[in-house]
Amino acid sequence: MADDNGMSAARAACIEDLRRLAHRNVPREFMDYYESGSYAEETLLANRADLSRIKIRQRVLAGASGRTLDSRILSEPVALPIVLAPIGMLGMGWRDGEIAACRAAQRAGVAFTLSTMSICSIEDVAAAVSKPFWFQLYVMKDRGFIAELIERAKAARCSALVLTVDLQVLGQRHRDVRNGLSVPPRLRPATLARMAMKPRWVAGLLMGKRKTFGNLDGRVAGMSDVRSLSEWTAQQFDAALSWDDVAWVRERWPGKLILKGIMEVDDAKAAAKSGADAIVVSNHGGRQLDGAASSISALPKIADAVGSDIELLFDGGVRSGQDVFRALALGAKGCLLGRAFLYGLCAGGEAGVTRAIRIVASELDVTMALAGVRTIGEIKRGCLQE
Ligand SMILES: Cc1cc2nc3c(=O)[nH]c(=O)nc-3n(C[C@H](O)[C@H](O)[C@H](O)COP(=O)(O)O)c2cc1C
């Protein structure tokens, strides 16, 4: 869809352009769900503010031709050091959104992570794409269901399991409470009126057959008595989660295991001992512990403490190639893009995600040239101002 100036996702110059287009396409309650942080949104704001405070050193006459963004994440070659983060309900922003985003990622040569809380199921995505993708797992109270999900991820040949460890209880997002967001959506008059103003979105979703949490629907014992899957899910997050649960998952999942949501050095050290292959330094995009530090401020301490013992990935507030450069310089091997690719999806489906990845790739390439580096491995702390 084009905006008032005739701009479409394909011509977006930056992620902010895609964000504006996304707001034009998608009804407010879903954009609120995508954009919000928890409580006062202090951590959400800190993620962005602290990234942009980090200054990159401009280097000249350094011979920056012949650059390449190729690198490796978990020993796998990637075309650029990014991964698409697990995002719940992509399929409410665009019809079959998980499939669209996964296809765009695979064509761009980067990994896509399917959320437990996706609209398209693991099996739907596996049947629609050509290469393996990553699967993100929440360990919920119903361990039988979780063991089954792990088996389903194996059967779908997922190439890594991302175990999210920072959602033992759900941080409240005020806008979701006020909007009464639920899945499947409860269609109240005010919601219907707002949806009517987004005809392209309505047409896309109506044509699609998937409108609820694909990994859970019809799979959970007793679900038919429960009013909505959202309510079931909210009761299922498990405050008792511990390192024993990581061991429980490690026993069942022989492939690459990534722990997502680590912010403290001690937790990173425990993760390195847990048998996990990588961690994501992350505060869930400011959606969980409000008042927590920005994830970029946690990264260098963790890199100093465990950077050689376990692979480090990073997310939170990454909206440009410059941000990717900053995180790599502070010790990350790669960055997960969250809202940055989500805006692309809501702006233009698969083509919008492709555009988001290209924007970040091109910004990273230019940043490398102007900072005087030619390879991803050369991006070091010395590339930043003290
Ligand atoms: C709308 C939304 C839904 C999310 N859903 C999940 C999820 O299902 N599982 C998960 O591990 N993380 C989830 N996250 C967190 C992201 O994986 C990632 O950590 C975060 O978006 C990074 O911050 P950024 O959006 O500023 O890039 C979600 C984030 C957003 C914005």
The ligand as a Tripos MOL2 file, in Angstrom:
@<TRIPOS>MOLECULE
LIG
   31    33     1     0     0
SMALL
NO_CHARGES

@<TRIPOS>ATOM
      1 C1          5.1560   -7.7260   19.1010 C.3       1 LIG1
      2 C2          6.2630   -8.5100   19.6970 C.ar      1 LIG1
      3 C3          6.0550   -9.8530   19.9800 C.ar      1 LIG1
      4 C4          7.0910  -10.6150   20.5010 C.ar      1 LIG1
      5 N1          6.9010  -11.9530   20.7050 N.ar      1 LIG1
      6 C5          7.9230  -12.7030   21.1690 C.ar      1 LIG1
      7 C6          7.7730  -14.0920   21.3000 C.ar      1 LIG1
      8 O1          6.7300  -14.6610   20.9890 O.2       1 LIG1
      9 N2          8.8240  -14.7940   21.7820 N.ar      1 LIG1
     10 C7         10.0080  -14.1970   22.1360 C.ar      1 LIG1
     11 O2         10.9390  -14.8780   22.5650 O.2       1 LIG1
     12 N3         10.1780  -12.8750   21.9840 N.ar      1 LIG1
     13 C8          9.1740  -12.1260   21.5080 C.ar      1 LIG1
     14 N4          9.3500  -10.7830   21.3260 N.ar      1 LIG1
     15 C9         10.6650  -10.1800   21.6150 C.3       1 LIG1
     16 C10        11.5420  -10.1990   20.3520 C.3       1 LIG1
     17 O3         11.9350  -11.4980   20.0290 O.3       1 LIG1
     18 C11        12.8130   -9.3520   20.5300 C.3       1 LIG1
     19 O4         13.4660   -9.7530   21.7150 O.3       1 LIG1
     20 C12        12.5150   -7.8500   20.5810 C.3       1 LIG1
     21 O5         11.5120   -7.5220   19.6640 O.3       1 LIG1
     22 C13        13.7750   -7.0550   20.2620 C.3       1 LIG1
     23 O6         13.5350   -5.6880   20.3730 O.3       1 LIG1
     24 P1         13.1900   -4.7420   19.1160 P.3       1 LIG1
     25 O7         11.7960   -5.0330   18.7280 O.co2     1 LIG1
     26 O8         13.3700   -3.3830   19.6780 O.co2     1 LIG1
     27 O9         14.1750   -5.0750   18.0120 O.co2     1 LIG1
     28 C14         8.3350  -10.0030   20.7940 C.ar      1 LIG1
     29 C15         8.5340   -8.6580   20.4950 C.ar      1 LIG1
     30 C16         7.5100   -7.9110   19.9500 C.ar      1 LIG1
     31 C17         7.7650   -6.4790   19.6040 C.3       1 LIG1
@<TRIPOS>BOND
     1     1     2 1
     2     2     3 ar
     3     2    30 ar
     4     3     4 ar
     5     4     5 ar
     6     4    28 ar
     7     5     6 ar
     8     6     7 ar
     9     6    13 1
    10     7     8 2
    11     7     9 ar
    12     9    10 ar
    13    10    11 2
    14    10    12 ar
    15    12    13 ar
    16    13    14 ar
    17    14    15 1
    18    14    28 ar
    19    15    16 1
    20    16    17 1
    21    16    18 1
    22    18    19 1
    23    18    20 1
    24    20    21 1
    25    20    22 1
    26    22    23 1
    27    23    24 1
    28    24    25 2
    29    24    26 1
    30    24    27 1
    31    28    29 ar
    32    29    30 ar
    33    30    31 1
@<TRIPOS>SUBSTRUCTURE
     1 LIG1         1 GROUP 0 **** ****
